[in-house]
Amino acid sequence: MKNLKLYLFALLASGALMTSCDEEETLVEQRKADNPLPVVTDPSGTNGSVTLTKYVSIGNSITAGYMDGALYTNGQAHSFANFLGTQFQISGVGGASFNQPDINSPNGYSGIGPNNTILGRYVLDLSIPGPRPLAGEVPTAYAGNKAQLNNFAVPGMRIVDINDPALAGSNPLYARFASSPGTSTVLSDALAASPTFYTYWLGNNDALGYAVGGGVNEAAITSQGNFQNALAGSLSQLAGTGAKGVVMTLPPLVLLPYFRAVKWNVAALDAATAEQLNTALQGVNAALFGLTQLPAPFNTVYGISEAEYNKRKIAYAAGPNPILMHDKDLADLGPNFDFLLASQQITAAQRQALEPYRQSRPATSSDLPVLTAATVIGTGAAPIGLAVPIADKYVLSANEVVKTVTARATFNQIIKGVVAQINEGAGATVITLVDVQPKFADLFGLNDALVTQLALGLGDPDSIAAVKAEADGVLGIKVNGTNLAPDFSPNGVFSTDGIHPNPRGHAIIANLILSAMRTAYGVEIPDVDVLAQRGILVQ
């Protein structure tokens, strides 16, 4: 088993990134071609019916400019919120300076590495291929004037944290710029800034935390009641200031590269290795089959069906193979294996060897290994994900995918309902809802069938029609004739962490908001030049 080799096919959603030096140079040239120098102009615009003198942004990691697994200076500078703040300062629009709690760190912080080294943002390394971390720095307290801040986004923040003074105690990225840690809240700080216009994008983490963790902890999904109360309470206070705002829906989380880069059948084996694994796992299959053959009355208590046996049995062949996974939603066969021991059908040693397979099965196309699974699949003397099941936290099972999709769909319905209720109470549109789902559906290449299958939580027929009208079924999104991919490849729109947009993705989001503002408020503000922004950094 020690000589087993596993070749991970796809670290990118669009396929493997295996490049030679010549190909790397081609990629560099392509990046230059796709990132032309912006034409120097003196743009102007108008603010329509909205006052933009004090723009405030509220959100989580995306709004903060967190990307490549870290909050770092260049990422902050390329947040959609900062893009908007810059556009609002164009002549005639009336916006003022947009101040962020600068991290003042070129690489930021993503965790602790070997020998207690500090890890920073990730870059795409073409020699692996895949992301690798640079040296990082531990975040320090914001040294600027907190009273002049405009961006109140906090990475990791859930919607239920927006008015919780305890957030500073658990989240150092809020504590570093909180006006009064332990007393102030994100909402109170944002209100103290006296906004005339705001963007509000919260709720992703109220389902995403569960999904990123492989669906292990259902408590990580915020309850419907708590979500609605936090949303209604915070938006009511913001609307009460007289400021107008934009509230955004939640994208289809399970389509993010974090859940698509590592395929369910990532294990590519040659015939000899497949046979070696099959021989080693004969005992597991024999025990499972034995449970289908138990006589009455034991079969009703300890037996399993033929269908259950077929779901769990392990068989490898030359070529791509499904990974072996733990699935907590399966019946626990521990007592069944104990019965085989008690009835002397297996030995104590054989029973001990069966312990890892109590709730295991080969993955199917409905299961989504998370990005971090790539670091463990095939490792160990008994290769993980092949000889022994990969842990639950590394795979979002089919049932857990449904729970994630359902939670996000529910939250989107709550967002739409609360916004509509506040507007109705005000007798005017004081909050503009920006539905990001059509744009994401187009990006991920969804067609009519997939829109329905993924239960996007669109709600009303008009929203469904809008998504289907924009989703062309072609992977990627066209910007000025250039196709940008839904991954973290050199021409993708996501950063190397597989969750957060890169600068081009942020520019697309900013333009989506600007488009909604033109419709709602009659503003005339130029779009951000998407192709002038960098993609990911390749090293």
C-alpha positions as CSV (number, residue, x, y, z in Angstrom):
1,M,0.0,0.0,0.0
2,K,2.9,2.4,0.7
3,N,3.7,2.5,-3.1
4,L,0.2,3.6,-4.1
5,K,0.0,6.8,-6.1
6,L,-3.0,9.0,-6.6
7,Y,-3.3,11.5,-9.4
8,L,-5.7,14.2,-8.7
9,F,-7.4,15.0,-12.0
10,A,-9.0,18.4,-11.4
11,L,-7.9,21.1,-9.0
12,L,-9.8,23.5,-11.2
13,A,-13.4,23.4,-12.1
14,S,-12.7,23.5,-15.8
15,G,-10.1,20.7,-15.7
16,A,-6.5,20.0,-14.7
17,L,-4.0,22.9,-15.0
18,M,-0.9,21.0,-16.2
19,T,1.4,23.5,-18.0
20,S,4.9,23.5,-19.2
21,C,7.3,26.5,-19.1
22,D,6.3,27.4,-22.6
23,E,2.6,27.2,-21.7
24,E,3.3,29.4,-18.6
25,E,4.8,32.1,-20.8
26,T,1.7,31.8,-23.0
27,L,-0.5,32.3,-20.0
28,V,1.4,35.4,-19.0
29,E,1.1,36.9,-22.4
30,Q,-2.6,36.0,-22.4
31,R,-3.0,37.8,-19.1
32,K,-1.3,40.8,-20.5
33,A,-3.6,40.8,-23.5
34,D,-6.7,40.4,-21.3
35,N,-5.6,43.2,-19.0
36,P,-5.0,46.2,-21.3
37,L,-3.9,49.4,-19.7
38,P,-7.0,51.6,-19.0
39,V,-7.5,54.5,-21.3
40,V,-7.0,57.7,-19.4
41,T,-10.2,59.7,-19.5
42,D,-12.0,62.3,-17.4
43,P,-15.3,60.5,-16.8
44,S,-18.3,62.2,-15.3
45,G,-21.7,61.1,-14.1
46,T,-24.8,62.0,-12.1
47,N,-26.3,60.7,-8.9
48,G,-29.9,60.7,-10.0
49,S,-32.3,60.5,-7.0
50,V,-29.8,59.1,-4.5
51,T,-27.3,61.0,-2.3
52,L,-23.9,59.4,-2.4
53,T,-22.0,61.7,-0.1
54,K,-21.6,59.0,2.6
55,Y,-21.5,55.5,1.2
56,V,-21.3,52.7,3.8
57,S,-20.8,49.0,3.0
58,I,-21.9,46.2,5.3
59,G,-21.1,42.6,4.7
60,N,-18.8,39.7,5.3
61,S,-15.6,38.5,3.7
62,I,-16.6,39.3,0.1
63,T,-17.4,42.9,0.9
64,A,-14.2,43.2,2.9
65,G,-12.1,42.2,-0.1
66,Y,-11.0,38.9,1.4
67,M,-9.6,36.7,-1.3
68,D,-6.9,34.0,-1.9
69,G,-7.7,32.7,1.6
70,A,-6.6,35.9,3.4
71,L,-7.4,39.6,4.0
72,Y,-4.5,41.5,2.5
73,T,-3.9,45.0,1.2
74,N,-4.3,44.4,-2.5
75,G,-7.4,42.4,-2.0
76,Q,-9.0,45.1,0.1
77,A,-8.2,47.6,-2.7
78,H,-10.1,45.5,-5.2
79,S,-13.2,44.8,-3.2
80,F,-16.5,45.6,-5.0
81,A,-17.2,48.1,-2.2
82,N,-14.0,50.0,-2.9
83,F,-14.7,49.9,-6.6
84,L,-18.1,51.5,-5.9
85,G,-16.6,54.0,-3.6
86,T,-14.2,55.0,-6.3
87,Q,-16.9,55.3,-9.0
88,F,-19.0,57.4,-6.7
89,Q,-16.2,60.0,-6.6
90,I,-16.4,60.5,-10.3
91,S,-17.1,64.2,-11.2
92,G,-20.8,65.0,-10.9
93,V,-21.7,62.0,-8.8
94,G,-21.1,63.6,-5.4
95,G,-19.4,60.8,-3.5
96,A,-16.6,61.5,-1.0
97,S,-13.5,59.4,0.0
98,F,-14.2,55.8,0.8
99,N,-12.2,54.6,3.8
100,Q,-11.5,51.0,4.7
101,P,-9.9,49.5,7.8
102,D,-6.6,48.8,5.9
103,I,-4.9,45.6,7.0
104,N,-1.5,47.0,5.9
105,S,-0.2,43.6,5.0
106,P,0.9,42.5,1.5
107,N,0.2,38.8,2.2
108,G,-2.2,38.8,5.1
109,Y,-2.9,35.8,7.2
110,S,-4.4,32.4,6.3
111,G,-3.2,30.2,9.1
112,I,-0.2,28.4,10.8
113,G,2.0,26.2,8.8
114,P,4.8,23.7,9.6
115,N,7.2,24.7,12.4
116,N,4.7,27.4,13.4
117,T,5.3,29.5,10.3
118,I,2.8,32.2,9.5
119,L,1.0,31.6,6.2
120,G,-0.5,34.3,4.1
121,R,-2.5,34.5,0.9
122,Y,-2.4,31.8,-1.7
123,V,-1.1,32.0,-5.2
124,L,-1.5,29.6,-8.1
125,D,1.7,27.6,-8.5
126,L,1.9,26.0,-12.0
127,S,4.5,23.5,-10.8
128,I,2.1,21.7,-8.4
129,P,-0.5,22.5,-10.0
130,G,-2.6,24.3,-7.4
131,P,-2.6,27.0,-4.8
132,R,0.2,27.4,-2.3
133,P,0.6,29.9,0.5
134,L,3.1,32.7,0.8
135,A,4.6,33.9,4.0
136,G,2.1,35.9,6.0
137,E,1.7,38.3,8.9
138,V,-0.7,38.2,11.9
139,P,-3.3,41.0,11.6
140,T,-2.8,44.0,13.8
141,A,-5.3,46.6,15.1
142,Y,-6.4,49.3,12.7
143,A,-4.4,52.4,13.4
144,G,-6.5,54.9,11.4
145,N,-9.4,57.0,12.4
146,K,-12.3,54.6,13.1
147,A,-14.8,57.4,13.0
148,Q,-14.1,58.0,9.3
149,L,-14.6,54.4,8.1
150,N,-17.0,53.5,5.3
151,N,-16.4,49.8,5.0
152,F,-17.8,47.8,7.9
153,A,-17.5,44.3,6.4
154,V,-16.1,41.6,8.6
155,P,-14.8,38.2,7.2
156,G,-16.6,35.3,8.8
157,M,-19.6,37.4,10.0
158,R,-23.1,35.9,9.9
159,I,-26.2,37.9,9.6
160,V,-27.0,37.2,13.3
161,D,-23.7,38.7,14.3
162,I,-24.4,42.2,13.0
163,N,-25.9,43.5,16.2
164,D,-23.9,41.3,18.7
165,P,-21.3,43.2,20.8
166,A,-19.7,39.8,21.6
167,L,-18.5,39.6,18.0
168,A,-15.3,41.5,18.7
169,G,-14.4,38.8,21.3
170,S,-14.7,36.0,18.8
171,N,-13.6,37.7,15.6
172,P,-10.3,39.6,15.7
173,L,-11.0,41.0,12.2
174,Y,-13.9,43.0,13.7
175,A,-12.1,43.7,17.0
176,R,-9.3,45.4,15.1
177,F,-11.5,48.2,13.9
178,A,-14.5,48.1,16.3
179,S,-15.2,51.6,17.8
180,S,-15.5,50.0,21.3
181,P,-14.7,46.3,21.3
182,G,-17.2,44.4,23.6
183,T,-19.7,47.2,23.5
184,S,-20.1,48.4,19.9
185,T,-21.6,46.3,17.1
186,V,-21.1,46.3,13.4
187,L,-24.5,47.8,13.0
188,S,-24.0,50.5,15.6
189,D,-20.7,51.5,14.0
190,A,-22.3,51.6,10.6
191,L,-25.2,53.7,11.8
192,A,-22.8,56.1,13.6
193,A,-21.2,56.8,10.2
194,S,-24.5,58.5,9.2
195,P,-24.8,56.8,5.8
196,T,-26.7,58.4,2.9
197,F,-26.4,55.3,0.9
198,Y,-25.4,51.7,1.8
199,T,-24.9,48.2,0.4
200,Y,-25.8,45.2,2.5
201,W,-24.7,41.7,1.6
202,L,-25.0,39.3,4.5
203,G,-26.3,35.8,4.9
204,N,-23.8,33.7,2.9
205,N,-22.0,32.5,6.0
206,D,-25.3,31.5,7.6
207,A,-25.2,28.5,5.3
208,L,-21.7,28.5,3.9
209,G,-20.0,27.7,7.2
210,Y,-22.0,24.4,7.3
211,A,-21.1,23.5,3.7
212,V,-17.4,24.4,3.9
213,G,-17.1,22.2,7.0
214,G,-18.4,19.2,4.9
215,G,-21.8,19.4,6.5
216,V,-20.6,18.0,9.8
217,N,-22.3,20.6,12.1
218,E,-26.0,21.3,11.3
219,A,-26.0,23.9,14.1
220,A,-23.8,26.1,11.7
221,I,-27.0,26.7,9.7
222,T,-28.7,29.8,11.1
223,S,-32.4,29.2,12.0
224,Q,-35.0,30.8,9.8
225,G,-36.4,32.8,12.8
226,N,-33.0,34.1,13.8
227,F,-32.1,35.0,10.2
228,Q,-35.3,36.9,9.7
229,N,-35.1,38.8,13.0
230,A,-31.5,39.9,12.4
231,L,-32.2,40.9,8.8
232,A,-35.5,42.8,9.6
233,G,-34.0,44.5,12.6
234,S,-30.8,45.7,10.9
235,L,-32.5,46.8,7.7
236,S,-35.3,48.6,9.6
237,Q,-32.7,50.7,11.5
238,L,-30.7,51.5,8.3
239,A,-33.9,52.5,6.5
240,G,-34.9,54.6,9.5
241,T,-31.9,56.9,8.9
242,G,-33.4,58.0,5.6
243,A,-30.5,56.5,3.6
244,K,-31.3,54.5,0.5
245,G,-29.6,51.1,0.1
246,V,-29.0,48.0,-2.0
247,V,-29.5,44.6,-0.5
248,M,-28.2,41.5,-2.3
249,T,-29.4,37.9,-2.5
250,L,-27.2,34.9,-2.0
251,P,-25.6,33.0,-4.9
252,P,-25.9,29.3,-5.4
253,L,-23.2,28.3,-2.9
254,V,-22.7,24.6,-3.9
255,L,-21.6,25.7,-7.4
256,L,-18.5,27.6,-6.1
257,P,-15.1,26.1,-7.2
258,Y,-14.5,25.1,-3.5
259,F,-17.1,22.4,-4.1
260,R,-16.3,21.6,-7.7
261,A,-12.5,21.6,-8.1
262,V,-12.0,18.1,-6.6
263,K,-14.1,15.6,-8.4
264,W,-16.0,12.7,-6.8
265,N,-14.2,10.2,-9.0
266,V,-10.8,11.9,-8.7
267,A,-8.9,8.6,-8.0
268,A,-7.1,7.6,-11.2
269,L,-5.7,4.1,-10.8
270,D,-3.8,1.7,-13.0
271,A,-5.0,-1.9,-13.2
272,A,-2.4,-3.3,-10.8
273,T,-3.2,-0.7,-8.1
274,A,-6.9,-1.3,-8.5
275,E,-6.4,-5.0,-8.1
276,Q,-4.2,-4.4,-5.0
277,L,-6.9,-2.4,-3.4
278,N,-9.7,-4.9,-4.3
279,T,-7.7,-7.7,-2.6
280,A,-7.1,-5.6,0.5
281,L,-10.8,-4.8,0.8
282,Q,-12.2,-8.2,0.2
283,G,-12.9,-8.7,3.8
284,V,-15.1,-5.5,3.9
285,N,-17.2,-6.6,1.0
286,A,-17.5,-10.2,2.4
287,A,-18.8,-8.8,5.7
288,L,-21.3,-6.6,3.9
289,F,-22.5,-9.5,1.8
290,G,-22.8,-11.7,4.8
291,L,-25.2,-9.2,6.3
292,T,-27.5,-9.8,3.3
293,Q,-27.5,-13.5,4.0
294,L,-28.5,-13.7,7.6
295,P,-31.3,-16.1,8.4
296,A,-34.6,-15.2,10.2
297,P,-35.2,-13.7,12.7
298,F,-31.7,-12.1,12.7
299,N,-32.1,-10.6,9.2
300,T,-34.7,-8.2,10.4
301,V,-32.5,-6.7,13.1
302,Y,-29.0,-7.1,11.7
303,G,-29.4,-7.7,8.0
304,I,-29.1,-5.3,5.2
305,S,-30.8,-5.2,1.8
306,E,-29.1,-6.0,-1.5
307,A,-29.6,-2.4,-2.5
308,E,-27.7,-1.3,0.7
309,Y,-25.0,-3.8,-0.1
310,N,-24.6,-2.4,-3.6
311,K,-24.4,1.1,-2.3
312,R,-21.6,0.3,0.2
313,K,-19.5,-2.3,-1.6
314,I,-16.1,-1.2,-2.8
315,A,-14.7,-2.1,-6.2
316,Y,-11.9,-0.4,-8.1
317,A,-10.9,-0.6,-11.8
318,A,-8.3,0.9,-14.0
319,G,-9.2,4.6,-14.7
320,P,-11.1,7.2,-12.7
321,N,-12.7,5.8,-9.5
322,P,-15.0,7.3,-6.9
323,I,-13.4,8.1,-3.6
324,L,-14.4,6.1,-0.5
325,M,-16.2,8.4,1.9
326,H,-17.8,8.5,5.4
327,D,-21.5,9.3,5.2
328,K,-23.0,10.0,8.6
329,D,-26.5,9.7,7.1
330,L,-25.9,6.0,6.5
331,A,-27.1,3.5,9.0
332,D,-24.3,2.7,11.5
333,L,-23.4,-1.0,10.9
334,G,-21.3,-1.2,14.1
335,P,-24.0,-3.4,15.8
336,N,-24.3,-5.5,12.7
337,F,-20.6,-6.2,12.6
338,D,-20.8,-7.0,16.3
339,F,-23.4,-9.6,15.6
340,L,-21.2,-11.2,13.0
341,L,-18.5,-11.5,15.7
342,A,-20.9,-12.8,18.4
343,S,-22.2,-15.4,16.0
344,Q,-18.5,-16.4,15.2
345,Q,-18.8,-15.5,11.5
346,I,-15.8,-13.2,11.9
347,T,-12.8,-13.0,14.3
348,A,-12.1,-10.2,16.7
349,A,-9.3,-9.0,14.5
350,Q,-11.6,-9.0,11.5
351,R,-14.2,-7.0,13.5
352,Q,-11.6,-4.5,14.5
353,A,-10.6,-4.1,10.8
354,L,-14.2,-3.3,9.9
355,E,-14.5,-0.4,12.3
356,P,-13.7,2.4,9.7
357,Y,-16.4,1.1,7.4
358,R,-19.4,1.3,9.7
359,Q,-20.8,4.3,7.6
360,S,-18.8,4.2,4.4
361,R,-19.6,4.1,0.7
362,P,-18.1,5.1,-2.6
363,A,-19.0,8.6,-3.6
364,T,-21.4,9.4,-6.4
365,S,-21.7,12.3,-8.8
366,S,-24.2,13.9,-6.3
367,D,-21.4,14.2,-3.6
368,L,-19.1,17.2,-3.5
369,P,-15.6,16.8,-2.1
370,V,-14.4,20.1,-0.7
371,L,-11.2,21.8,-2.0
372,T,-9.2,20.7,1.1
373,A,-9.9,17.1,0.3
374,A,-7.1,17.3,-2.3
375,T,-4.6,17.6,0.5
376,V,-5.5,14.3,2.1
377,I,-6.8,11.9,-0.6
378,G,-4.3,9.2,-1.3
379,T,-2.1,10.0,1.7
380,G,-1.1,7.6,4.5
381,A,0.1,4.0,4.6
382,A,-3.6,2.9,3.9
383,P,-4.5,5.6,1.4
384,I,-7.3,7.9,2.6
385,G,-10.2,7.9,0.3
386,L,-9.2,4.6,-1.2
387,A,-8.3,2.0,1.3
388,V,-10.0,3.8,4.2
389,P,-12.9,6.3,4.0
390,I,-12.1,10.0,3.9
391,A,-13.5,11.9,6.9
392,D,-17.0,13.5,6.7
393,K,-15.6,17.0,6.9
394,Y,-14.0,16.6,3.5
395,V,-17.1,15.7,1.5
396,L,-20.5,17.4,1.2
397,S,-22.7,14.4,0.8
398,A,-25.8,14.4,-1.4
399,N,-28.0,14.9,1.6
400,E,-25.9,17.7,2.9
401,V,-25.9,19.4,-0.5
402,V,-29.7,19.4,-0.3
403,K,-29.6,20.9,3.2
404,T,-27.2,23.6,1.9
405,V,-29.4,24.4,-1.1
406,T,-32.5,24.4,1.0
407,A,-31.1,26.8,3.6
408,R,-29.8,29.2,1.0
409,A,-33.1,29.1,-0.9
410,T,-35.0,29.8,2.3
411,F,-32.7,32.7,3.2
412,N,-33.3,34.2,-0.2
413,Q,-37.0,34.1,0.2
414,I,-36.6,35.8,3.6
415,I,-34.4,38.5,2.1
416,K,-36.9,39.2,-0.6
417,G,-39.8,39.3,1.8
418,V,-38.2,41.6,4.3
419,V,-37.1,44.1,1.6
420,A,-40.6,44.1,0.2
421,Q,-42.1,44.6,3.6
422,I,-39.9,47.6,4.4
423,N,-40.5,49.2,1.1
424,E,-44.3,48.7,1.5
425,G,-44.1,50.3,4.9
426,A,-42.2,53.3,3.6
427,G,-44.6,53.7,0.7
428,A,-41.6,53.9,-1.6
429,T,-38.6,51.9,-2.7
430,V,-36.1,52.8,0.0
431,I,-34.2,49.5,-0.5
432,T,-33.3,48.1,-3.9
433,L,-33.0,44.3,-4.1
434,V,-30.2,43.1,-6.4
435,D,-30.7,39.5,-7.3
436,V,-27.2,38.0,-8.0
437,Q,-28.6,34.7,-9.1
438,P,-29.1,35.4,-12.9
439,K,-25.5,36.5,-13.2
440,F,-24.2,33.5,-11.3
441,A,-26.4,31.2,-13.3
442,D,-24.9,32.5,-16.5
443,L,-21.4,32.3,-15.0
444,F,-21.8,28.6,-14.1
445,G,-23.3,27.6,-17.3
446,L,-26.7,26.7,-16.0
447,N,-29.5,25.8,-18.4
448,D,-33.2,25.6,-17.7
449,A,-33.0,22.0,-16.4
450,L,-30.2,22.8,-14.0
451,V,-31.9,25.9,-12.7
452,T,-34.9,23.8,-11.8
453,Q,-32.8,20.9,-10.4
454,L,-30.7,23.1,-8.1
455,A,-33.8,24.7,-6.6
456,L,-32.3,28.1,-6.7
457,G,-34.9,29.6,-4.4
458,L,-36.0,32.2,-6.9
459,G,-39.5,32.5,-5.5
460,D,-41.7,34.3,-8.0
461,P,-42.1,33.5,-11.7
462,D,-40.5,36.8,-12.8
463,S,-37.3,35.9,-10.9
464,I,-37.2,32.5,-12.5
465,A,-37.7,34.0,-15.9
466,A,-34.9,36.5,-15.3
467,V,-32.5,33.7,-14.4
468,K,-33.4,31.5,-17.3
469,A,-33.2,34.5,-19.7
470,E,-29.6,35.2,-18.6
471,A,-28.4,31.6,-18.2
472,D,-27.2,30.5,-21.6
473,G,-25.9,27.1,-20.6
474,V,-22.4,28.0,-21.6
475,L,-19.7,27.8,-18.9
476,G,-18.3,31.2,-18.2
477,I,-19.3,34.8,-18.7
478,K,-18.6,37.1,-21.7
479,V,-17.1,40.5,-20.9
480,N,-16.3,42.6,-24.0
481,G,-15.8,39.5,-26.0
482,T,-13.6,37.7,-23.5
483,N,-14.9,34.6,-21.8
484,L,-14.1,34.6,-18.0
485,A,-14.3,31.2,-16.3
486,P,-16.1,30.2,-13.1
487,D,-12.9,29.0,-11.5
488,F,-9.5,30.1,-10.2
489,S,-7.7,29.5,-13.4
490,P,-5.6,32.4,-14.8
491,N,-8.7,33.6,-16.7
492,G,-11.2,32.9,-14.0
493,V,-13.2,35.2,-11.7
494,F,-12.6,33.4,-8.4
495,S,-9.5,33.7,-6.2
496,T,-7.4,30.7,-5.3
497,D,-9.5,29.9,-2.2
498,G,-12.3,28.7,-4.5
499,I,-14.9,30.8,-2.6
500,H,-14.2,34.5,-2.9
501,P,-14.0,36.5,-6.2
502,N,-10.8,37.8,-7.5
503,P,-10.6,41.5,-8.6
504,R,-12.3,40.7,-11.9
505,G,-15.1,39.0,-10.1
506,H,-15.5,42.0,-7.7
507,A,-15.7,44.3,-10.7
508,I,-18.5,42.2,-12.1
509,I,-20.4,42.5,-8.8
510,A,-19.8,46.2,-8.6
511,N,-21.3,46.6,-12.1
512,L,-24.3,44.5,-11.2
513,I,-25.0,47.0,-8.4
514,L,-24.4,50.0,-10.6
515,S,-26.9,48.6,-13.2
516,A,-29.5,48.2,-10.5
517,M,-28.9,51.8,-9.3
518,R,-29.4,53.1,-12.8
519,T,-32.8,51.5,-12.9
520,A,-33.8,52.4,-9.4
521,Y,-32.4,55.8,-9.0
522,G,-31.6,57.1,-12.4
523,V,-27.9,57.4,-11.7
524,E,-25.4,57.8,-14.6
525,I,-22.2,56.2,-13.3
526,P,-19.7,54.4,-15.6
527,D,-19.1,50.7,-15.1
528,V,-15.9,49.4,-13.6
529,D,-13.6,48.1,-16.3
530,V,-13.6,44.4,-15.6
531,L,-10.8,43.4,-18.0
532,A,-8.5,46.1,-16.6
533,Q,-8.5,44.3,-13.3
534,R,-6.1,41.5,-12.6
535,G,-7.2,37.9,-12.3
536,I,-5.2,35.6,-10.0
537,L,-1.5,35.9,-9.4
538,V,0.5,33.0,-10.9
539,Q,3.9,32.0,-9.6
